[in-house]
Amino acid sequence: MAAKHILSLEVLDVSNTKYLSIRDTSKYAKGLGTDCAELLITPPPAKGTTNKKTSIIEVKPGFDLNITACAMNLQLMSCNEIRTDIPDGVYVIKYQLSPHNKTYVEYNHLRTTGLMKMYYEKLCKLELAACEPDSTRKKLMSEMNVIRMLIDGAKSKVEYCSQPDAGIELFNFAKKKLERIVCKQCEGLNKVNR
């Protein structure tokens, strides 16, 4: 049996909204070349458009990268001074070696960093304690559990079931539910503070 590379990537779920972390987890065959290694990243289209623009990043086998919005051409100015948030959504990530039409691996990745940041900030505001919550807080905790399950379900649809449209639909539903909860809490605090 001829030796061949087993290409593999790990796209890490990070809490920093300014980076997309990708690591090479490939197993390279001895004696085979690793020429023209490239990472191709297609982010979700910008809001209000359907245009998807793929960025090509030259890499070396064994890479471990924290990719910025500038590297993906999502930020075009002030790259040395400012880091722009990388948006949530479905990213198509392809790693290829020469010959590119035969030696590649491709993944769909649902980035949920911004949404998870909102989720965790909401958990902080719940002020959970090591005691039985009152009925209002218990109901809110139940709603938060449903939202987390929707987020996990969205990632599953995109990354494991190869159903990116169904995944983004779940993601958007979870986001609306979370925004509604965050907004309700703000209204409640405003009434209390009057």
Buried (B, 14 or more C-beta within 10 A) or exposed (E): EEEEBEBEBEBEEBEEBBBBBBBBEBEBEEEEEBEEBBBBBBBBBEEEEEEEEEBEBEBEEEBEBBBBBBBBEBBEEEEEEEBBBBBBBBBBBBBBBEEEEEBBBEBBBBBBBBBBBBBEEBEEEEEEEEEEBEEEBEEBEEBBEEBBEBBEBBBBBBBEEEBBEBBBEBBBBBBEBBEEBBEEBEEEEEEEEE
